[in-house]
Amino acid sequence: MNRSPSRSALSEEAQADPVPEHISQNIDSILAFYRREEQRIGDSQRLLEAVAGFMGRPLYLVSVLCFVALWILVNMLCKPLGFLPPDPPPFSWLQGIVSLGALLTTTVVLITQNREAKLDQQRLELELQVNLLTEQKTAKLIRLLEELRRDLPMVKDRHDPEASAMEKPASPQGLLAALEERRDKD
């Protein structure tokens, strides 16, 4: 039986092997970003997200199905018991209530997804910036290594076309143009 480590074991391991400072700073930056985004959320958005959170649970589906079943049961039992059913078949009131519920559910989910999409867009832009910066740093390292290789007397100097190509940082505009060109061909 393969078991994952317990929280206490993970905690002990974390204490024994502290997180390096640069990683800790990155974690703090990410957490600060999420705190800022959380503070920007208004009360109405929080309420909508709480409602959407409830609607995304199986309990919501069960409660809707129970409501519909109870509605139909009450209306079907009224006639045999001698009462006038409030919403006789084809249950036009029920159809209206369910349609309104569907409209509200859809609207709440869309509003929540829009905010999450904006947050995802920010994450993607940050990821792109970090990737471009990493690419520039990598190109700089290759350039420095190539320079060091040329300057060291004990290392045989040779031309490496691949390293020469990699030491030049990629142009984001050139990458976008190439991507669009290939997309147009497909």
CNS distance restraints for C-alpha pairs under 8 A (distance, minus, plus):
assign (resid   5 and name CA) (resid   9 and name CA) 6.02 0.50 0.50
assign (resid   5 and name CA) (resid  10 and name CA) 6.45 0.50 0.50
assign (resid   6 and name CA) (resid  10 and name CA) 6.25 0.50 0.50
assign (resid   7 and name CA) (resid  11 and name CA) 5.97 0.50 0.50
assign (resid   8 and name CA) (resid  12 and name CA) 6.08 0.50 0.50
assign (resid   9 and name CA) (resid  13 and name CA) 6.13 0.50 0.50
assign (resid  10 and name CA) (resid  14 and name CA) 6.07 0.50 0.50
assign (resid  11 and name CA) (resid  15 and name CA) 6.24 0.50 0.50
assign (resid  12 and name CA) (resid  16 and name CA) 6.20 0.50 0.50
assign (resid  13 and name CA) (resid  17 and name CA) 6.13 0.50 0.50
assign (resid  14 and name CA) (resid  18 and name CA) 5.88 0.50 0.50
assign (resid  14 and name CA) (resid  19 and name CA) 7.55 0.50 0.50
assign (resid  19 and name CA) (resid  23 and name CA) 6.55 0.50 0.50
assign (resid  19 and name CA) (resid  24 and name CA) 6.20 0.50 0.50
assign (resid  20 and name CA) (resid  24 and name CA) 6.19 0.50 0.50
assign (resid  21 and name CA) (resid  25 and name CA) 6.12 0.50 0.50
assign (resid  22 and name CA) (resid  26 and name CA) 6.37 0.50 0.50
assign (resid  23 and name CA) (resid  27 and name CA) 6.22 0.50 0.50
assign (resid  24 and name CA) (resid  28 and name CA) 6.15 0.50 0.50
assign (resid  25 and name CA) (resid  29 and name CA) 6.14 0.50 0.50
assign (resid  26 and name CA) (resid  30 and name CA) 6.22 0.50 0.50
assign (resid  27 and name CA) (resid  31 and name CA) 6.14 0.50 0.50
assign (resid  28 and name CA) (resid  32 and name CA) 6.02 0.50 0.50
assign (resid  29 and name CA) (resid  33 and name CA) 6.19 0.50 0.50
assign (resid  30 and name CA) (resid  34 and name CA) 6.38 0.50 0.50
assign (resid  31 and name CA) (resid  35 and name CA) 6.14 0.50 0.50
assign (resid  32 and name CA) (resid  36 and name CA) 6.11 0.50 0.50
assign (resid  33 and name CA) (resid  37 and name CA) 6.25 0.50 0.50
assign (resid  34 and name CA) (resid  38 and name CA) 6.03 0.50 0.50
assign (resid  35 and name CA) (resid  39 and name CA) 6.16 0.50 0.50
assign (resid  36 and name CA) (resid  40 and name CA) 6.36 0.50 0.50
assign (resid  37 and name CA) (resid  41 and name CA) 6.80 0.50 0.50
assign (resid  41 and name CA) (resid  45 and name CA) 6.11 0.50 0.50
assign (resid  41 and name CA) (resid  46 and name CA) 6.56 0.50 0.50
assign (resid  42 and name CA) (resid  46 and name CA) 6.27 0.50 0.50
assign (resid  43 and name CA) (resid  47 and name CA) 6.18 0.50 0.50
assign (resid  44 and name CA) (resid  48 and name CA) 6.17 0.50 0.50
assign (resid  45 and name CA) (resid  49 and name CA) 6.07 0.50 0.50
assign (resid  45 and name CA) (resid 112 and name CA) 7.72 0.50 0.50
assign (resid  46 and name CA) (resid  50 and name CA) 6.14 0.50 0.50
assign (resid  47 and name CA) (resid  51 and name CA) 6.21 0.50 0.50
assign (resid  48 and name CA) (resid  52 and name CA) 6.01 0.50 0.50
assign (resid  48 and name CA) (resid 108 and name CA) 6.14 0.50 0.50
assign (resid  48 and name CA) (resid 111 and name CA) 7.88 0.50 0.50
assign (resid  48 and name CA) (resid 112 and name CA) 7.12 0.50 0.50
assign (resid  49 and name CA) (resid  53 and name CA) 5.89 0.50 0.50
assign (resid  49 and name CA) (resid 108 and name CA) 7.68 0.50 0.50
assign (resid  49 and name CA) (resid 112 and name CA) 6.03 0.50 0.50
assign (resid  50 and name CA) (resid  54 and name CA) 6.32 0.50 0.50
assign (resid  51 and name CA) (resid  55 and name CA) 6.16 0.50 0.50
assign (resid  51 and name CA) (resid 108 and name CA) 7.59 0.50 0.50
assign (resid  52 and name CA) (resid  56 and name CA) 6.11 0.50 0.50
assign (resid  52 and name CA) (resid 105 and name CA) 7.59 0.50 0.50
assign (resid  52 and name CA) (resid 108 and name CA) 6.12 0.50 0.50
assign (resid  52 and name CA) (resid 109 and name CA) 5.97 0.50 0.50
assign (resid  52 and name CA) (resid 112 and name CA) 7.27 0.50 0.50
assign (resid  53 and name CA) (resid  57 and name CA) 6.90 0.50 0.50
assign (resid  54 and name CA) (resid  59 and name CA) 7.79 0.50 0.50
assign (resid  54 and name CA) (resid  60 and name CA) 6.46 0.50 0.50
assign (resid  55 and name CA) (resid  60 and name CA) 5.32 0.50 0.50
assign (resid  55 and name CA) (resid  61 and name CA) 7.60 0.50 0.50
assign (resid  55 and name CA) (resid 105 and name CA) 7.41 0.50 0.50
assign (resid  56 and name CA) (resid  60 and name CA) 7.09 0.50 0.50
assign (resid  57 and name CA) (resid  61 and name CA) 7.19 0.50 0.50
assign (resid  58 and name CA) (resid  62 and name CA) 6.23 0.50 0.50
assign (resid  59 and name CA) (resid  63 and name CA) 6.01 0.50 0.50
assign (resid  60 and name CA) (resid  64 and name CA) 6.18 0.50 0.50
assign (resid  61 and name CA) (resid  65 and name CA) 6.15 0.50 0.50
assign (resid  62 and name CA) (resid  66 and name CA) 6.03 0.50 0.50
assign (resid  63 and name CA) (resid  67 and name CA) 6.04 0.50 0.50
assign (resid  64 and name CA) (resid  68 and name CA) 6.22 0.50 0.50
assign (resid  65 and name CA) (resid  69 and name CA) 6.08 0.50 0.50
assign (resid  66 and name CA) (resid  70 and name CA) 5.91 0.50 0.50
assign (resid  67 and name CA) (resid  71 and name CA) 6.01 0.50 0.50
assign (resid  68 and name CA) (resid  72 and name CA) 6.21 0.50 0.50
assign (resid  68 and name CA) (resid  94 and name CA) 7.49 0.50 0.50
assign (resid  69 and name CA) (resid  73 and name CA) 6.00 0.50 0.50
assign (resid  70 and name CA) (resid  74 and name CA) 6.01 0.50 0.50
assign (resid  71 and name CA) (resid  75 and name CA) 6.23 0.50 0.50
assign (resid  71 and name CA) (resid  94 and name CA) 7.49 0.50 0.50
assign (resid  72 and name CA) (resid  76 and name CA) 5.99 0.50 0.50
assign (resid  72 and name CA) (resid  91 and name CA) 7.77 0.50 0.50
assign (resid  73 and name CA) (resid  77 and name CA) 6.02 0.50 0.50
assign (resid  74 and name CA) (resid  78 and name CA) 6.15 0.50 0.50
assign (resid  74 and name CA) (resid  85 and name CA) 7.78 0.50 0.50
assign (resid  75 and name CA) (resid  79 and name CA) 7.53 0.50 0.50
assign (resid  75 and name CA) (resid  85 and name CA) 5.02 0.50 0.50
assign (resid  75 and name CA) (resid  86 and name CA) 6.58 0.50 0.50
assign (resid  75 and name CA) (resid  87 and name CA) 6.19 0.50 0.50
assign (resid  75 and name CA) (resid  88 and name CA) 6.06 0.50 0.50
assign (resid  75 and name CA) (resid  89 and name CA) 7.97 0.50 0.50
assign (resid  76 and name CA) (resid  80 and name CA) 7.77 0.50 0.50
assign (resid  76 and name CA) (resid  85 and name CA) 7.32 0.50 0.50
assign (resid  76 and name CA) (resid  88 and name CA) 7.50 0.50 0.50
assign (resid  77 and name CA) (resid  81 and name CA) 6.28 0.50 0.50
assign (resid  78 and name CA) (resid  82 and name CA) 6.24 0.50 0.50
assign (resid  78 and name CA) (resid  83 and name CA) 4.81 0.50 0.50
assign (resid  78 and name CA) (resid  84 and name CA) 6.09 0.50 0.50
assign (resid  78 and name CA) (resid  85 and name CA) 5.17 0.50 0.50
assign (resid  79 and name CA) (resid  83 and name CA) 5.34 0.50 0.50
assign (resid  79 and name CA) (resid  84 and name CA) 6.04 0.50 0.50
assign (resid  79 and name CA) (resid  85 and name CA) 6.27 0.50 0.50
assign (resid  87 and name CA) (resid  91 and name CA) 5.27 0.50 0.50
assign (resid  87 and name CA) (resid  92 and name CA) 6.76 0.50 0.50
assign (resid  87 and name CA) (resid  93 and name CA) 6.09 0.50 0.50
assign (resid  87 and name CA) (resid  94 and name CA) 7.48 0.50 0.50
assign (resid  88 and name CA) (resid  92 and name CA) 7.87 0.50 0.50
assign (resid  91 and name CA) (resid  95 and name CA) 6.23 0.50 0.50
assign (resid  92 and name CA) (resid  96 and name CA) 6.21 0.50 0.50
assign (resid  93 and name CA) (resid  97 and name CA) 6.18 0.50 0.50
assign (resid  94 and name CA) (resid  98 and name CA) 6.00 0.50 0.50
assign (resid  95 and name CA) (resid  99 and name CA) 5.98 0.50 0.50
assign (resid  96 and name CA) (resid 100 and name CA) 6.07 0.50 0.50
assign (resid  97 and name CA) (resid 101 and name CA) 6.07 0.50 0.50
assign (resid  98 and name CA) (resid 102 and name CA) 6.09 0.50 0.50
assign (resid  99 and name CA) (resid 103 and name CA) 6.16 0.50 0.50
assign (resid 100 and name CA) (resid 104 and name CA) 6.14 0.50 0.50
assign (resid 101 and name CA) (resid 105 and name CA) 5.97 0.50 0.50
assign (resid 102 and name CA) (resid 106 and name CA) 6.02 0.50 0.50
assign (resid 103 and name CA) (resid 107 and name CA) 6.15 0.50 0.50
assign (resid 104 and name CA) (resid 108 and name CA) 6.08 0.50 0.50
assign (resid 105 and name CA) (resid 109 and name CA) 6.11 0.50 0.50
assign (resid 106 and name CA) (resid 110 and name CA) 6.07 0.50 0.50
assign (resid 107 and name CA) (resid 111 and name CA) 6.15 0.50 0.50
assign (resid 108 and name CA) (resid 112 and name CA) 6.22 0.50 0.50
assign (resid 109 and name CA) (resid 113 and name CA) 6.02 0.50 0.50
assign (resid 110 and name CA) (resid 114 and name CA) 6.04 0.50 0.50
assign (resid 111 and name CA) (resid 115 and name CA) 6.62 0.50 0.50
assign (resid 112 and name CA) (resid 116 and name CA) 6.35 0.50 0.50
assign (resid 113 and name CA) (resid 117 and name CA) 5.89 0.50 0.50
assign (resid 114 and name CA) (resid 118 and name CA) 6.33 0.50 0.50
assign (resid 115 and name CA) (resid 119 and name CA) 6.38 0.50 0.50
assign (resid 116 and name CA) (resid 120 and name CA) 6.09 0.50 0.50
assign (resid 117 and name CA) (resid 121 and name CA) 6.06 0.50 0.50
assign (resid 118 and name CA) (resid 122 and name CA) 6.32 0.50 0.50
assign (resid 119 and name CA) (resid 123 and name CA) 6.30 0.50 0.50
assign (resid 120 and name CA) (resid 124 and name CA) 6.12 0.50 0.50
assign (resid 121 and name CA) (resid 125 and name CA) 6.17 0.50 0.50
assign (resid 122 and name CA) (resid 126 and name CA) 6.17 0.50 0.50
assign (resid 123 and name CA) (resid 127 and name CA) 6.06 0.50 0.50
assign (resid 124 and name CA) (resid 128 and name CA) 6.09 0.50 0.50
assign (resid 125 and name CA) (resid 129 and name CA) 6.19 0.50 0.50
assign (resid 126 and name CA) (resid 130 and name CA) 6.16 0.50 0.50
assign (resid 127 and name CA) (resid 131 and name CA) 6.03 0.50 0.50
assign (resid 128 and name CA) (resid 132 and name CA) 6.07 0.50 0.50
assign (resid 129 and name CA) (resid 133 and name CA) 6.11 0.50 0.50
assign (resid 130 and name CA) (resid 134 and name CA) 6.00 0.50 0.50
assign (resid 131 and name CA) (resid 135 and name CA) 6.09 0.50 0.50
assign (resid 132 and name CA) (resid 136 and name CA) 6.23 0.50 0.50
assign (resid 132 and name CA) (resid 172 and name CA) 7.77 0.50 0.50
assign (resid 133 and name CA) (resid 137 and name CA) 6.16 0.50 0.50
assign (resid 134 and name CA) (resid 138 and name CA) 6.03 0.50 0.50
assign (resid 135 and name CA) (resid 139 and name CA) 6.16 0.50 0.50
assign (resid 135 and name CA) (resid 169 and name CA) 6.66 0.50 0.50
assign (resid 135 and name CA) (resid 170 and name CA) 7.45 0.50 0.50
assign (resid 136 and name CA) (resid 140 and name CA) 6.20 0.50 0.50
assign (resid 136 and name CA) (resid 169 and name CA) 5.24 0.50 0.50
assign (resid 136 and name CA) (resid 170 and name CA) 7.50 0.50 0.50
assign (resid 137 and name CA) (resid 141 and name CA) 6.19 0.50 0.50
assign (resid 138 and name CA) (resid 142 and name CA) 6.21 0.50 0.50
assign (resid 138 and name CA) (resid 167 and name CA) 7.79 0.50 0.50
assign (resid 139 and name CA) (resid 143 and name CA) 6.13 0.50 0.50
assign (resid 139 and name CA) (resid 166 and name CA) 5.99 0.50 0.50
assign (resid 139 and name CA) (resid 167 and name CA) 4.34 0.50 0.50
assign (resid 139 and name CA) (resid 168 and name CA) 5.79 0.50 0.50
assign (resid 139 and name CA) (resid 169 and name CA) 5.39 0.50 0.50
assign (resid 140 and name CA) (resid 144 and name CA) 6.17 0.50 0.50
assign (resid 140 and name CA) (resid 167 and name CA) 6.35 0.50 0.50
assign (resid 140 and name CA) (resid 168 and name CA) 7.86 0.50 0.50
assign (resid 140 and name CA) (resid 169 and name CA) 7.76 0.50 0.50
assign (resid 141 and name CA) (resid 145 and name CA) 6.07 0.50 0.50
assign (resid 141 and name CA) (resid 167 and name CA) 7.71 0.50 0.50
assign (resid 142 and name CA) (resid 146 and name CA) 6.04 0.50 0.50
assign (resid 142 and name CA) (resid 163 and name CA) 6.87 0.50 0.50
assign (resid 142 and name CA) (resid 166 and name CA) 7.01 0.50 0.50
assign (resid 142 and name CA) (resid 167 and name CA) 5.22 0.50 0.50
assign (resid 143 and name CA) (resid 147 and name CA) 6.15 0.50 0.50
assign (resid 143 and name CA) (resid 164 and name CA) 7.88 0.50 0.50
assign (resid 143 and name CA) (resid 167 and name CA) 4.89 0.50 0.50
assign (resid 143 and name CA) (resid 168 and name CA) 7.81 0.50 0.50
assign (resid 144 and name CA) (resid 148 and name CA) 6.05 0.50 0.50
assign (resid 145 and name CA) (resid 149 and name CA) 6.00 0.50 0.50
assign (resid 146 and name CA) (resid 150 and name CA) 6.23 0.50 0.50
assign (resid 146 and name CA) (resid 163 and name CA) 7.57 0.50 0.50
assign (resid 147 and name CA) (resid 151 and name CA) 6.20 0.50 0.50
assign (resid 148 and name CA) (resid 152 and name CA) 6.08 0.50 0.50
assign (resid 149 and name CA) (resid 155 and name CA) 6.32 0.50 0.50
assign (resid 149 and name CA) (resid 156 and name CA) 7.96 0.50 0.50
assign (resid 149 and name CA) (resid 157 and name CA) 6.90 0.50 0.50
assign (resid 150 and name CA) (resid 155 and name CA) 7.53 0.50 0.50
assign (resid 150 and name CA) (resid 157 and name CA) 5.66 0.50 0.50
assign (resid 160 and name CA) (resid 164 and name CA) 6.19 0.50 0.50
assign (resid 161 and name CA) (resid 165 and name CA) 6.14 0.50 0.50
assign (resid 162 and name CA) (resid 166 and name CA) 6.18 0.50 0.50
assign (resid 163 and name CA) (resid 167 and name CA) 6.02 0.50 0.50
assign (resid 164 and name CA) (resid 168 and name CA) 7.23 0.50 0.50
assign (resid 170 and name CA) (resid 174 and name CA) 7.52 0.50 0.50
assign (resid 170 and name CA) (resid 175 and name CA) 7.32 0.50 0.50
assign (resid 171 and name CA) (resid 175 and name CA) 6.18 0.50 0.50
assign (resid 172 and name CA) (resid 176 and name CA) 6.17 0.50 0.50
assign (resid 173 and name CA) (resid 177 and name CA) 6.12 0.50 0.50
assign (resid 174 and name CA) (resid 178 and name CA) 6.12 0.50 0.50
assign (resid 175 and name CA) (resid 179 and name CA) 6.05 0.50 0.50
assign (resid 176 and name CA) (resid 180 and name CA) 6.09 0.50 0.50
assign (resid 177 and name CA) (resid 181 and name CA) 6.07 0.50 0.50
assign (resid 178 and name CA) (resid 182 and name CA) 6.17 0.50 0.50
assign (resid 179 and name CA) (resid 183 and name CA) 6.04 0.50 0.50
assign (resid 180 and name CA) (resid 184 and name CA) 6.06 0.50 0.50
assign (resid 181 and name CA) (resid 185 and name CA) 6.41 0.50 0.50
assign (resid 182 and name CA) (resid 186 and name CA) 6.38 0.50 0.50
